[in-house]
Amino acid sequence: MKKIATLFIVFLISVNFAWAQGAMDDLEHIRQLTQEKKYPEALAAHQQFFEASRSASGMAGVRLSFALFDWVDLGKAYPPAMDALNDLSASHRKIIQEGKSDFGVFHEYKAINDVLDKGKETVATFIQLEKNFPDQAAGYYPAMKKLLVQEKQLDVVARNANDPIYEYETIRHSREQSLSQMRKNKRFYELPFINTQFNKDVKALIDVTSKIGMKAEAEEIENRAAIYMEGNLTRKYH
């Protein structure tokens, strides 16, 4: 039984790797179509890729960043492509406003609007959702926090803020995970970068926590981070 389970896991990993490699090949093909000015074909390929990659494990980062930026680049040369991307955003927004979305739909909507520079619309949609469907908005808030802060919607942040001490501990845990990967000699994990990211995330959390009136919690986070890093730096990393 264990042997069968192991073989099945290996099979799944192989399938996912093969799919991911195929997906990257598809993106390269789309770029080639764009370079060759085969714009209608490139648009159709973008739309097909966006739908096909939705359920692919490990492809969320690629499909909601590189693929969308490539789509925007196509739209600059071929307006119907930009229209199609705006239509996709609008269809997602309608589903969200009707309270029929899930986190995946909202995440896609935000990512599309990010590449279209429609952050203000995303914020307005979230605020409307918060009013009409507060439970859904609460679930989407973690994906919105950074944008809400950027848009100076601190009242919205204050209404939806999670326990800032817990958020700090999550940041600290993330750093420990990165250190663990570094100790295993994993690539892309280096101590200066890990420390810089930790300090950046903690500073942002302290700043927001203070601005929404939770000054005692902000001081607590600052003290915890200082004590943690002071003791942590005595470790030896190889």
Secondary structure, 3 states (H helix, E strand, C coil): CHHHHHHHHHHHHHHHHHHHHHHHHHHHHHHHHHHCCCHHHHHHHHHHHHHHCCCCCCCHHHHCCHHHHHHHHHHHHCHHHHHHHHHHHHHHHHHHHCCCCCHHHHHHHHHHHHHCCCHHHHHHHHHHHHHHCHHHHHHHHHHHHHHHHHCCCHHHHHHHCCCHHHHHHHHHHHHHHHHHHHHCCCCCCCHHHHHHHHHHHHHHHHHHHHHCCCHHHHHHHHHHHHHHHHHHCCCCCC
